Structure formats: structure tokens, C-alpha cells
Amino acid sequence: MTETVKRSLRAGLRWTSLRLRLVVVFALVALVAAVSASGIAYWLNREAVLTRTQDTALDDFRRQMQETAAALPTRPTKDDLQRAAGEMASSSLGYSVLLVAERERGKPIVGYSDLDTFTRAHVPDSLQEQVARKQPLSSSNEHEYHLFWQRTSIAGTPYLVAGTRIIGGGPTGYMLKSLDQERQDLNSLAWSLGIATALALIGSALLAQAAATTVLRPVQRLGDAARKLGEGKLDTRLVVSGTDELADLSRTFNRTASSLEKKVADMSAREEASRRFVADMSHELRTPLTAITAVAEVLEDEADTLDPMIAPAVHLVVSETRRLNDLVENLMEVTRFDAGTARLVLDDVDVADQVTACIDARAWLDAVHLDAERGMMARLDPRRLDVILANLIGNALKHGGSPVGVRVRTEGEELVIEVRDHGPGIPEEVLPHVFDRFYKASASRPRSEGSGLGLSIAVENAHIHGGDISAANSPDGGAVFTLRLPRDAERIVRNDEPGADAPDEDGAT
């Protein structure tokens, strides 16, 4: 998966995270507000509609009972009741009426305005009991009988049922008023409120999207700019507009980027000057060192003929001259790595023969045990492999003592070379620093026979091949350095820039 695709996926995840949360929060707030407002509005309208219809019907029924039912004879006939019920039901309010009277005790007669619509069976028993119950008279109650009502449902249709009795021995009347029209009106109101809630929810989501875009677009630009800055594009800046907090943040980012760019430029300039100084110094030292080395070799050849008091000084000068020469060569090698001018010169080599040649050239055959099969071919830079092996084996002999084991094997497309000694191993606190330049394991021993650059040069040579070196302690004792290189480093050479300077033929060991 390419970096661009990964970046797009990360951007999509960020979009999902912040933007979606803003939209959800806005939507939830709008939903709660809309549902609350719609619920309150529905409840208020429902009570208003039902109360208005109920009060109108009950007032009209009370008036009809007072004017029509009260005018009936004390012992009305069924026809009287039927005629009176029909007259009362002819009201424009459209309710049905039934009247109940007694011709003789225990023998009730009933008059219906519409027998198919409203019968005594439709009147709840609890309502009949309340209507028939005589109320005690008091200062706050001047009437024996009152008008009672109840909402009920018949065959799924809501109705208002009410009843009262004529005071002084008149008939008992009941009315049945359908509330189906009011239910339909309330259902229409509920649908309207539901649609309004849905529209409010959609509107809030759109507003949240717009708000999120307004807020998150500068944040996204800031994130992209920070990512570019992290990738090394130090000239990245943001276009600032406005005076809000995000604009202040963008200005702070620009100031930080400018400061960082200046500091990195200063550090690069100092590093380049330091690298150039080391390279120039090493180059300038080579000429006098060549002359000094020649003189030292002549003195070494004549050391046996010199005064015994002078001979040790001659040997010291010779050894220190060689050490200084190695240090200069190592410094020049390091400057080539730092400058990026080190290049590979590849060749097909037999790894076992290459390792044997490295050991034989330094007279280590008696101190090194080699485990390698001949015919194991690899395409790499033989000079740089020799530098790596010389440093690893020399370091093992110096600090671990002989015998040193060298094992060569392949793992897939990798060449693996292990160099193991039988010394005390590497202290755990030293392991992370063994490849650092000029690192000394003991501060009390700042001077040693080596330059402190050998292992760092070895790992740089491994890196230029596309490989690496690791250091560890063996469970059986001693240190183990593991070199891993690709068996074919051709792709590394193809990635090098054209026209790069070829590496010098002399290497540091």
C-alpha cells in the first residue's frame, strides 16, 4: 500500500472521527429539542381540541336535557321518550341520545335517537352508577344529580359518553359523541409534527456539516502542514485569515516553522562546516603522514642497530604513527559517508573465499575458525565487505580473545555472517552504543589502541549495501556480531544518483 493511499485512509478516519461526532451531537440536540417541542405541542393541542369538543357537547346536552327532557310528563311513554331523544339528537353537534324512564317501579322504558348507533349497552356500568347516585345536598352542592362524562372506545373508535338525571323525577339521559374527527385531526397534527421533526433533524445535520467544515478545514490544513513539516519540507507555511483562535494557531505554526527552518539551516551549515573541516584536515594530514610513515619504517628497520635507550622510543613512534595513519583514513571514510559520496562497486564474489582472504591478509588464520561452504556466491562490494569483516573480527580478537568463530550462511535472499568470540561479552549498558563513533565503554580508559570508529564504519558499510549489523551476547558466553546483507545489492546501485563519485580504493580497517 502506497504512502498516498495510507494518508488518504488516515484522512478518512479523521473525517469520520471529528466530523461525524459533530454531526451526531448536532443531530441529537436537534432531535431532543424537536421531539420535546413536538410532544409538548401535541399534548397541548390534544387537550385543547378534546376539551373544546367535550365542553361544547356537554353544554349542549345539558341544555337539551333542561329544555326537552325536563318537559316530558312524569310518566312518559316510550313514544314520548323516542320523540324527545330524536329531537335532542337533531343538534348540529351530531351526538346520539337515549332516554331512560320508569312507567312502573322496576320496569324501565328507553327511548333511542338511533338504535343502531347507541344503546344502553354502550354506556359503561360505572357511569350509570354515578349518574343514578343521589348526591347529598350541602352549602357547596345544591343539586341531587350531576352531569358525568367518560371517554371510551367502541370498536376502535373514541367516543365521549355522558349522562345525567332530571331532578324531581324526570328521565335519565345519556349522550354518545364520536371523537373520530378529532382523532383524525390529532393524527394529522402528529404527522405534521413528525415531518417537522425530521426536517429539523436534517437541517441540523446540514448545519453541523457546514459548521464542521468551517472548523475542521483549517484544522485539516494545519495537520497537512504539520505532516509536510515532519517530512522535512521546512518551507511549509499556512495562509492566515481572520482573527479567531484557529487563525492565532496558524500564526503560531508559521512562527514555529520559521524558527525551526532557521535552526535547521544553522545546524546544517555548522554540520557541513564541521564535515568540510574534518575532510580538509584529513586530506592535509595525509601528505605529512606519508613522509612520517616512511621515516618511521626506516627507523623501525634500523631499530636493532640503535642505542638500546633509543630503541623503545623508536618503536613507540612507529606504532603511534601507524595508529595516526589509521585514524586519518577512518576519518576520511566517515566524511565520505556523511557527505553521501560513498558508492558501491559491485562484483560477484565467493563469500567463503572473500572471508578467507580477509583473515589470511591479516595473519589471523590460527586465531579464527571459519564455518563457510565454498560456492556461496553474492553480488556485493568486496572491498567494503573486507572492511566490515576486518573490523568485526579484529574487534572480537582484541576484546574477546581467540579463538573467534566466523559462520557464514544464507537465509532466503540474505547473506548472514556471524562473528563470535569467547570473551566476557558486552555489558548490557554498552550494547546500545557499540556502533557509536568514538564511544568508550569505560570513561576511565579514554585512550585505546583503536580509533573508536571501526564498528561505526562497519555498520555504515552494511547500510550502504542495504543491510545491517546487530550485537548481542551469546547464552554460552561471549559477544556475537551478526552481519546481514542482501545477496544481490544491484538495486542499491540502481538507486544511486548518476554521476556520483566513485569511492577511493583505500579503506580503513
N, C-alpha and C positions, 0 to 999 in steps of 0.2 A: 504494500500500500504506500503510495507516494506521500510526501510531506504535505502537498497541497490538499489531498483528499482527507488526510488526518486533521488538517487545520479546518477544513470545511465541516467535518464531523464535530470537532470541538466547538466551532461557532454555532452549529445547530443545537448542541447540547446547552450552550449558554443561552441561546434563544429560548429553548424550552424551559430552562430554569427560571430566569428572572421575568421574562415577558409573560410566560404562562401564569406565573404566580400573581403578577399584577392584574392580568385579565380575570383570573379566578376570584381574587379579592374584590375587584370592582363588581363582578357579576354577583357574588354572594351578597355584598352590601346592597346592590340594587334589588336583588331578589327578595331579601328580607324586608327592605323598605316598601317595595311594590306589593308584596303579599300582605304585609301588615296594613298598608293603606287600603288595599282592595278588600281585605277581610273586615276592617272597620266600616268601610263604605257600604259593603254588602249588608253587614249586620244592621247598621243604622237605617238603610233603605228598606230592608225587610221589615223591621219593626214599624217603620213609618207607614209602609203600604198596608201591612196587615192590620195595624191599629186603626188606620183611617177607614178601611173597608169594614172592619169589625164594628167600630163605633157607629158608622153610618147605618149599617144593617140593624144593629141593636136598637138604636134610637128610633128607627122607622118601625121596627117590630113592636117596641114599647108603645109607640103612638097608636099603631093599629090595634093593639090589644085594648088600649084605653077607649078608642073610638068605636071599634067594630065589635070586638068580643064582649066588651062590657055592656053593650046594648042588647045582647041576647036575653031571652027570658030566663028565669031562674031554672026552669026545667026545659031546656031546649030539645028540639027533636034532632034526629040525625040530619034531616034536610037543612035545618037551621045552621047546624054546625058546618055542613058541607058548603052551604052558600057563603057563610061568613069566612071560612078558610079560603075559598076561592077568591072572595073579594080582597082579603088581606094579601094573598099571593100575587094579586094583579099589580102590585107595586113595581115601579121601574127598576128596583134593586134586584129582582129576579130570584127571590128565595121561595122555598116551598113551606107550607104551613099545615100543621094538623092540630085540631082542637079536640080536647077530651073533656067530657062532662058525664054526670050520672043522672039518669032518669029516675032510677031507684037505687037504694043503697046496695053497693056491691055489683051493680050492673052498669058498667061504663059504656058510653057510646062515643064514637070517634068520627070526626069529620076531616076528610083529606082534601087538600088542594090538588094533589097529584099522587094517586095511589102507587103508580109505578116508580116514582122518584123517592117518596118519603113516607115511611110507615113508622109505627111506634117501635118496631124492632131496630130502627136506625138510631134511636135515642139511647145513649148509654144508661145503664141502670143507676150509676152513681149520680148522673144528672137528674134523673127522675126522682130519686130520693131527696136531693137537695131542693128541688122545686116544690115537692109536696110537703116538706118540713115547714111547720109554722114557727116563725121566729118570735122570740119573746119581745114584748114591747118595752121600750125604755125611753129615757130622755134623748138618747142618741139614735134610737130606732123607732120610727113612727109607723112602720108597716109590718104586717104579719108575713107577707110573702115578698120575695125579691126576684129580680131577673138574674138568672145564672147562665153562663155560657161555657162552652168547651170546644176545643179544636180536636177533630178526629179525622180518621182516614177511612174511606169506604171504597173498596175495590181499587185501591191505589190512588184515589183522588182525595185531596184535602177538602174538608168541609168545616164550617162553623155551625155548631148546634147550640141553640139557646132555648130557654123555657122559663115561663113564669105563670103565675096563677092570679086570677082576678080576685081581689079582696072582697069579701062579703058573699061568697058563694057562687061566683061566676066560673066559667070553664078554665081549664089549664091549656095553655097554648105552647106549641113548640115550633121553631123555625129551623130550616136547614138551608144554609147558604154555601154554595160552591166557591172554593178558593182556587179553582184551577186556573182562572185567568191571571190571578195574582202570582201563582206559581210559575206560569209561563213568563210573566214579566220579570220575575226574580231570576229565572233561568237565563233569560236574555241579558239581564244585568250581570249575572255571574260570567257568562261568556264574554261580555264586553270587558269586564274587569280582568278576566284571564288573558284576553288578547292584549289589553293594555299592559299587563304584567310582562307578557312575552316581549312586546315591543320595547318596554323599559329595559328588559334584560339584554336584548340585542343592542339597544342604544348604549347601554353601559359597557358592553363588550367592545363596541366600536370606539367609545370614548377612552376605554382602558388601552385599547390598541394604539390610539393616537397619543395618549399620554406616555405609554411605554416607549413608543418610537421617539417621542421628544426627549425623554430622559435617557433612554438606552443608546441612542445613536451616538451621542458624544462619548458615552462610556465605552461603546464598541470601538470608536475611533481611537480613544485613549488606549484600549487594550491592544489594538493593532500596532499603534505606535510603540508601545512598550515592548511588544514582541519583536518588532524590527530593531529596536534599540538593543534588545538582548541578542539578536543575531549579528550585531556588530555594525549596524547602519547608524552610526552616531550622529549623522546629519539629519535624522528624522525630527520633524517639528510638527506641531499641531496648529491649525488655523483657529485663532481665538476670536470669538464674537460674543457679545453680551457681558453682563456684569454679575451673573448668578454664581452659585458655588461651583458648578461644573466649569465655568469659564475661569474661575480662580484656580481650580485644579489643573486645567490645561496650561495656564501660565506657569504654574509651579513646575509642571512637567517640562515645559520648554526651558525654563531656567536650569532645571536639574540636568537635562540633556546637554545644554550648552556647557555647563560646568564639567560634566563627565567627558564631553568631547575634548575640551581643553586639557583636562588632566591626562586623558589617554594619549593625546597628541604630545604632551610634555614627556610622559613616561616613554612613549615610543621613540621620541627624539633622544632622550637620555640613554635608552637601551641601545639605539642604533649607534650613538657616540661611543658607548662602552664597548659594543661589539667591534666597532671600527678600531678603537684603541687597542683591544686585545689582538685583533688581526694584524694591525700595523706593528705592534710591539713584537709579536711572534715572528713576523716576517723580517723585521730589522735585527732580531736576535740570531736568526739563522746564519747569517754570514760570519759574525764573530765566533759563534758557536762551532761552526765548521772548522775554523782555524784553531780554536782552542782544543777541539776534539783531536785534530791531527797532532798537535803538540803533545797532548796528554797520552796518545797512543805511542808516540816516540819515547816519552818519558817512561811509560809502562814497560816498553821493550828494554830500556836501559836501567830499570829499577834494580836489577841484581848487581850492577856494577857501581851503584851509587853508595854513598856513605850510609851505613845502617841507621843513622839518626835521621836521614832524609827520606829513606825509602817509604816509611809509613805515610808521610805527608804526600808523597807522590801517588801512592795507591788511593788515598782519600780524595785527592784532586781528580784522579781518573774516574773514580766511582761517582763523585758528585757531578762531574762534567757530563757523564752519560745520563745521570738522573735528570739534570737540567735539560739535556737534549730531548729526552723522552717527554718532559713536561711541555716544552715548546711545541713538539709535534702533536701532543694531545690537545693543546690549546688551539692550534690551527685546525685540527679536526673538529673541535667543538664549534669554532666560529663558522665552519662550513655548514654544520647542521643548523645553527641559529640563523644563518643568512639564507637558508633554503637552497644552497647551491650544491649540496651533496646529491649525487646521482648514482644509479646502479649501472654497472657494466656486466651484463648477464652472460653466463656461459653454462653449458651442460657439463656437470661435474659428477664424478662418482664420490658420494659423500664419504664413504669409508676411506678412500684414497686421500681425500682432502683432509680429513681429521688426522690420518696417519702422517701426512706431510707436515701438518702444523706441529704435531708432537715431536717428530724427528728433527725439524728445523731448530727446535729449542732444547734438544737433548733431554727430553722427558720420557723416553721410551721405557726406562727402568722404573719410573715412578708412576706411570699411568697404565691402567688396564682398560683396553678398548674392546667393547662388545658391539660389533657392527658387521653386517653382511655386505660383501662386495657386490657391485652391480646395482646398488640402490642409487638411482640417478635423480638429480634435481636440477632445475634451471634457476640459478641464483648468481650473486656476485661472489666469486671465490675469494677475492681479497678481503671483502668485508666479513665473510664467514670466518676467514682466518683470524681477523681482528677479534671477533666475538669469542671464538674458541680459545685464543691465546689469553684473553683477559679472564675468562671463566676458569680455565684450567690453572693458569698462573695464580689466580686468587685462591683456588682450592689448595694448591700446593703450599702457598705462603701461610695461610691461616688454618688449614686443616691438616696439612702434612700428608705424606704418601702412605699407602697407595691411594690414588684418585681413580675412581671408576667413571668411564665415559660410555654411555649406552646410546645407540642410535636406532631408531625405529620409525615407522610411518603409521599415521592414523588417518585413514581416508586420503585427503589431498594435502595433509600436513606432514611436515618433517619434524620429528621430535628428537631432541638431543638432551640427555640428562647428564649433568656433571655432579658427581657426589664425592665428598671427602669423608674422612673418618675422624674429624676433629671434634671439638666440644660443641659445635653448632653455632647458630647465630642467636644472640639474646632477643627475646620477644620484642623489647622496646626498640631494637635496632632494625628488625626486619622491614618495617615500612620505609626505612631511609637508606637501604643498602645501595640503591641506584641513584641517590642524590649526589650532586657534584661536590667534591671536597668534603664529604661527610666523614667524620671520625667517630668511631664507636666509643672512644674514651677521650674526654676533654683533656685529660692529663697527659695524653700522648699526641700532641698536635703534629709532631713530625714523625713520618714513617717512610719506609723505603719507596712506597708508591706515590703517585701524584694525586690520588683521590679522584681520578677521572676515568679510570679503566672501566668500571662497571657501567657508569653513565654512558660512555662511548659505546659499550657493547649493546646496551638496550636501545640506543639511538640507531645503531646499525640494524638491529632487529626490526625496529619500527619502520625504517625506510624500505625494508623488504615486505612490509605488511604483516610482520609477526610480533612476538613479544617474548620477554624473559620473566620468569617468576622465581622467587626464592622462598625456600621453606626448610624446615628441619625434619630429618628423617626420624621415624619412630625408633629405629635401631641406632640412632646417634649420628651426628654429622649433619652438614648442610647439603641441600640438594638445589641446584640451579637447573631449571627446565627451560630450554630454548624451543620455541615453536615458530616454524617458518612455512610459508606456502611452498609446495614442491615446484610450483611454476610462478615466478614473480614477474612474468611478462606483462601482466595487466598493470602492475605498478609503473613500469617503464612507459607504457602507453598513456598513462595518466599524467606523466611529467610534461611540463611545458616544453615546446620545441625551442631549440637554440640554447638550452641550458648548458652551463659549463660542465665539462667532464671532470670527474674527481681526480685529484692528484694520485699518482701511483704509489706514493709513500704513505703508510698507515701507521697508526700508533698501536703499540702492544703494551 
